[in-house]
Amino acid sequence: MLAAYELTVQAGGTTLLSRVSAAVVPGQVLAVVGPNGAGKSTLLRALAGDRAPSAGAVVLDGRPLAQWRAADLARRRAVVLQHSALDFDFTALEVVMLGRAPHAGRVSRARDLAIATAALTAADAAGLRARAYPTLSGGERQRVQFARALAQIWDTPARSARYLLLDEPTAALDLAHQHRTLQRARDWSRGGCGVFVVLHDLNLAAIYADRVLLLSRGRAMALGAPGEVLRPALIEQVFGVAVTLTAHPDADAPLIIARIGSRRSSAAAPC
């Protein structure tokens, strides 16, 4: 299990997270939702080991994250951030092969190529393999980065849980690829991977998550099954928008509908 305990993160005198506890459990999808600036990406970076907490701890399988060797950690968890700064003229396949770097010397290059190719297919990006990465659209880049993360933890040794940390993976994707990406992440969770995903779309969280963590201003407001967390009163309290809930016609999940003109605002009406 990858878990944060009473996690506090501060920067420049600002508290980004305040005593947040959450666990990424193998076999489950944990979706993190909340308004802009709620601390969602900060929590992901802390769980990834990229941001040191000011207080509290992040623990992987009973060991503090700081005690893990970088190479061992890289074979256990993969991260997809909102934006990739990669500007080199690599092909999409070469970008996915970067995910195989932690496994260098452990398997043959032919095996690495086979895994990278399979990961591109899993991310619905096989047709992009020969394309230059800088020429890809934002959504295409996101799918390639998703493939790179899958390739990174594709063949983690038996009896070792894997973790996939995704920061707004659907932000640049069209409707079809939003659902395909989250379905693939859910498939991986059913194979024993622990998935942590930051989402803005509450309906996607309701459909694909086993548990939902709602953050607001760096604090955990609720954690539980989607139906327990995504309640009208709590959504209005956190987002300032009144919603109606109904049963989703195709999924065992609530369907959240914002009520038009319901957003609270102190601004004057436009002329």
Disulfide bonds with the S-S distance in Angstrom:
none
